[in-house]
Amino acid sequence: MIETKDLKKGFGDKTVINGVTTTFNSGQCNLIIGTSGSGKTVLMKCLVGLFEPDEGSIIYDGRNFTEMTEEERKLLRQQIGMLFQGSALFDSQTVQQNVMFPLDMFTTLTYKQKLKKVNETLERVNLKDANHKFPSEISGGMKKRVGIARAIVLNPKFLFCDEPNSGLDPQTSLLIDKLIHEITVEYKITTVINTHDMNSVMEIGDHILYMYQGEKEWEGNKKEIIYSKNQKLNEFIFASEFLQDAKQMRMIEIEKGEK
Amino acid sequence: MGVFAHFGRYLLMLKGMFSKPENMKMYWKEFMRQCNDIGLGSLGIVAIISVFMGAVSAVQTAYQLVSPIIPQATIAQIVRDTVILEFAPTLICIVLAGVVGSKIASELGNMRVSEQIDALEIMGINTRAYLIAPKVIAAMLTIPMLVIFAAVLGIIGGRVAGSAAGIIAPSVFDKGLLQNFKAYNVVVAVVKGYAFAFVISTIPSYFGYYVEGGALEIGKASTRSVVVSCIALLGMDYLVSALLLQ
């Protein structure tokens, strides 16, 4: 579980995150949504320690991340996996080497044991026969899978995904969402996803945080978002007529399901 | 960002390179990769430039020494000393600032822009120690060797060119090489090699590591790193010469 308490972050005179207090539960996909410039990415970068918050605290399973020493942070970071928007795979390394990298760096396993673990992880993300390919030789969807494999190979307790569906077709996006959700539930990981994709919101949004101009505007789950009366949220989520129709249909589906 | 702010951040980057490696084996692997890239990767260009540098130096020295009272062996002495003291360290390192420096800046810049550095940071790896320190140590190890290699090839180039152009016979050249030879000059060349290696590896690392933006900025950072490295190199050349050749 990750908690943020009154988190604030600014750059110069501009406040980008203003007093965000929330809880990201384990075994759930926690989605951060919001328009561009609403502070989603900065919030995520604060959570993983790439940015230092100006005020407030970030608590990982009861341990205050903001007050940790660099050594303590290093140890905690070994329990964190992150999938980047562009996958951030190491260009000069093959798929196998990319996934094996955290094992090489932080474990004392033998090569055979590491290879076994890598193959198991690649199989878990439905990626086979790609071990010896370089990132430039595989598709965007495959890169995301490799990114996920590298993020989970050390069995992290916390998984962060920055725009996991960006640049992917809808079908592949759904597969990646499904995969992240399965992994989250299977390994009881606290997953935090930064997304613009409304399909993801409706499919895997166990907990959704809507950010507006650096503040927490709304919080709930995928069911509650349909019935939310929050005007800003509705304008953001159901921006087009198509999405408004989809919302109506989903409401009917939910009501039928409840009957 | 002002010059002092850049310099301060550069010093902080250098300070950040010193930390306990997360896994010594991985750091060693990275160090060896850098030795291969910086040292062996530059061997070809260094060899070509050195031979021609020595050859041109021999021909031009002969052209200027027209007096019959100056012995021909003097050409060899001048070639030897200019190659050892100036051409091999400075000219070669200016070329290396372009070849190695731009490679370091663009490699790190690309890693920064494509979030590979962030990925390493999140894994709990000190990226300055893992990515920059092996480059600096590899450069400090291989560049002085390249300087010595360049000096030897430069002198051989001068000898071959002098003989081929009928300027100076190889035996006279060899005799001249041994006249008034000061081993201290080689020490100066090696000191210059170490100083330049530090400049060539740390300045492009700084520009690459802190790049912001996209592909265009990587190109700009790479160019800027070469320009700043060359200026710093010339400044360092003067400083070392002034300090050691009094």
Interface residues (C-beta under 8 A of the other chain):
Chain A: V48 G49 L50 R73 K74 L75 L76 R77 Q78 I80 M82 F84 Q85 G86 A88 L89 F90 D91 F101 P102 D104 M105 F106 F160
Chain B: E22 N23 K25 M26 N110 S114 E115 Q116 D118 A119 E121 I122 M123 G124 I125
